[in-house]
Amino acid sequence: MDEELRYRGRRITTADLLWLRTRIAAEPGLSRRALSLAVCDAWQWWQPNGTPCDAICRGLLLWLHRGGHLVLPPARWGTRKPWRPRTSPPPVLLDTTPITGALRALQPLTIRQVRRTPDEGLCNSLLAQYHYLGYQQPVGAHLKYLVCGADRPVACVTWASAPRHLGPRDRFIGWSPETRRRHLRFVAYNTRFLILPWVTVPHLASHVLGQMAARLSADWLQVYGHPIYFLETFVDPARFRGTCYRAANWIALGPTTGRGHNAPTKVRTQPVKDVLGYPLTPDFRQRLTED
């Protein structure tokens, strides 16, 4: 029986493993990065914007190496600096004078996409300091936004690739497993939404969500080469009611199972959360199910 593995939904067959082992043996001087790029080229593993899926491929190769399925070339790069998790950005000092009053007093709001800009660190630090879940570096496609009003930061919003398995969403869209695999990249997941704690402005949160819905697809197209047709998020009902999402016309899709990511059993290990979604186009179901 052929050996078959799965990594982030991708099938790795015996033929794939044989090809990898042969390539490594044929070029023992190849660096891990060069090997990853060679794999992306051979397997046609590209993002829609033409960029090789290098980070995911390197994760796959390391996973296979640690599992004993192949032996990677020795790592060529290291650091003597003390290790610090990417999920713990250093704190920043800001003016925390309360911002109150009507929304119109803050307008026009400035919403800037800050990933790979000098302000990305500020966004990460604000989330780490003030969001109840802290900050965690997203994996895969993602964008980060800093919202400013009256020349001061007032909110942070981050978006990332959608989770693969999400029953309420899949049933709402009408996805089979195969259809979901082909179209999941057209869904973006709101991983963090933070209104800074010294900001108390009625309707600000729902207004920001509305502004994000109006621009996110175009920004995603510019960075990743394809649009977004549907947005989703989780709300912990033990902490929040999701009022700002509902005020921005997001749709309640149903609760999660509480089994977490790729759970090996059907036992609940995580808090049950509400799943909310927002279609970005009237024909989103057709776009998300067409061949």
N, C-alpha and C positions, 0 to 999 in steps of 0.2 A: 504494500500500500504506500503511495507517495506521501512523503512528509509535507504537511501544509501548516503554515503558521499565519497568524493575522496580527497586523500592527496598524492601529488606528483605522481599521476597516479595510486595509489593503491585504490581499492574499499573497503570501510568500510561499511558493511551491518548491519542490525538490529541485526542479530545473533552475529556479532563481538562485537557490543556495549554491548549486554547482557552478553556475556562472560567476557568482561572487567569489567563491573560493579559487576558481581558475584565474580570475582577473588579479586577485591579490597575489597568487603564486607567480603569475607572469611578470608582475611589476612590484617586487618587494620594496622598492625604494619609494613607492607612491605614498604621499601624505594622506592622512584621513580626509582632509578637505578635498584634495584632488580626486580621491576615490569616490567621495560623495558626488562630486560634479560629474564624474564619468558614469556613475550609476544613473543619475538624473537624465543624462544624455542618452544612454542606452535604453532606458525604460520609457523615454519620452515623458518624464515626470516634470511637467512645467506648470506654473501658475498661469491663469488666463492672460496676465500681462507680459508673459514671456520669460519671467524669472524662474530659474530652476528651484525646485522644492528642496533646497539645500539643507535647511535647518531640520525639516522632518526626516530627510534621508539620513542625516548624521545621527539623529535619534534612533532611527531604525537600525543602522549599522552597529551602534553601541549596544542596543538591546540584543541583537543577535550575538554580538561578541560576549556579552555578559551571560547569555544563555548557553554558551558553549557550541553554538552552531557554526561559528567561524572565528578566525583569529585576526584581529585588525593589526595594521602596522603600529609600532610604538608611537605614542603621542609625542609631537615635536614641540609643543608649547606648554609652558607652565608659568607659575607666578610665585614669588616669595612673599607677596603681600598677604596679610591676614585675610582669610576668606570671609566675605560678608554677603549674605543672601541678597539677590536682586530684589526680593520681596520686601526689603527693609530700607527704603531710601532715607537719607538723613532728613531730620526735621528742618523746617524753614520758619523764619520769623516774619509775621505779617502784621499789618495794622488790624487789630480786632475790634476797633470801635464799632458799635452796633450800627447796622444798616437797616432802617425801618422805613415805613411809609408806603406809598402807592407804587405800583409797578411802573407807571408812566414816568416817575421821577428817576428811574434807573435807565430808561430807554434813551437812545437806542443801545441795546445790548450788543456786545462784541463776542462772537463765538468763533474761536480759532482752533483749527486742527493742529495739535502740538506734537504729534508723534514725529520723532527724528528732527525736532527743533530744539533750540535752547530752553524752551519753556516746558519740555516734557518732564524734566526733573521736578519742577514746581508742581505740576499736576500729580505726579507720583507721590510726592511728599504730602500734599494736602490730603490725598486719599489715605495714606498711611496714618496720618495723625488724626483725622476727623471722621472717617467712615467706619461704621461699627464692624465691618468685615476686614478693615485694613486694606493694604494694597498687595496684589499678587500680579506678577508679570504675566500677561496673557500669552498663550501659545497659539501660533498660527496667525491668520489675518486679524488685524485689530487696528482701531483708530482711537485717539484720545483727544478730548476737547476741553478747553479752558474757557469758561464764560465770565466775562467782565462787564461791570456796570459802574458808572461814575468813576472810571479809571481804577477800579479795584476788583480783584477776583471775587466772584460770588458763587460759582458752582463749577463742578467737574463732572464730565460724562465720558464713560468709556464703552466701547463696542468691540465685540470679538466674534470669531467664528461660532456658529450655533452648535450646541450639543447634538451628538448623532441621534441618540434615542430619547425621544420625548413624546410619550403617548398622547397627551391632550393636543399638542400641536399637530402631530402626524394625523390624528383623526380629523381635526378641524380642516386641514388642507386637503386631506384625502390621499395621503401618501402610502404606498406600499414600500417595503424595504428597498427594493430596487429603484423605485422612483425617487425616494428620499436620497439614496446614494448619489444619483445624478444631479439633484437640484439643491442639495443642502447648502452649497456655497452661496446661494441667493438669499439666505436668511442670516440676519445679524442679531446677536445677543447682547442686550444691555447689561454688562457685567457690573458696573458701578454707576450710581447717580448720587451725587453729593451736593446739597445746598449747604454752604458753610454755616457753622452753628451760630455765628453772630449776625446772620442775614435773616430777617423776618419781614418778608414782603409777600403779601397775599397774591396768589395766582402765578408767582414766579416759576415754580416747578413745572406746572402744566404748560406754561408759555414756552419754557426751554424745550420741553418734549416736542411741542409743535414745531418749533424752529429746527430741531434736530431731524424730525421726520421729513421736513422740506428739503434738507440738503444732504443727508447721509448717503443716499444712493449715488448722487453725482460725485461725492468725495470718494466713495468706494470704487467707483468706475475709474476715476483718475489714478488711484493708487494701485488697484488690483486688477483692472482690466475688465470688470464685469459689474453690473448694477446689483442693487438689493431690492427685493420685492416684498419682504415681510420682516417685521421686527418682533422680538420676543424678550421677555424678562421673567424673573422669579420675584415674588413678594412673600416674605415670611409673615403669615397672618398673626403670629404670636407677638409681633412687633409693630406691624404696619397694616393699614387697610388698603393701601394702593390708591389713595384718593386722587393724587395728582395724575396717575396714569388713566384712571377712569374719567377724570375731568378732561383729559386730552383725547378721549374717545378710544382708548385701548380696550380690548375685548377680553373678558375673563374666559379662559379656555378649559379650566379644570385644575385639580390638584395633582401634584407629583405623587409618586408612590413612596418617596422617602427612602429609596434603596441606593441612592447615590449613583456615581458614574461607573458604568460597566460592572454592576454588582454581580458576584458569582452566585448569589442565592436570592430568594424572594423575601428575605427577612429585612424589615425596615431598620436602617442604621442612621438615617439623617432626618432632620425635621421635615415634615410635609409642607410644601410651599405651593402657593397659587401661581399658575402660569397665565400670563397675560400676553396678548399678541396685538399687532397693529399692521394691517395691510397697507402697503404703500401705493398700490395700483388697484383699480376696480377689478381688473382681470387677473388678480394674483394667482388664483387657483389654476387657471389655464396656463400661465407662465411657469408655474411650479410643478406642473404635471405633464407638460407637452414633451414629446420625444425629441 
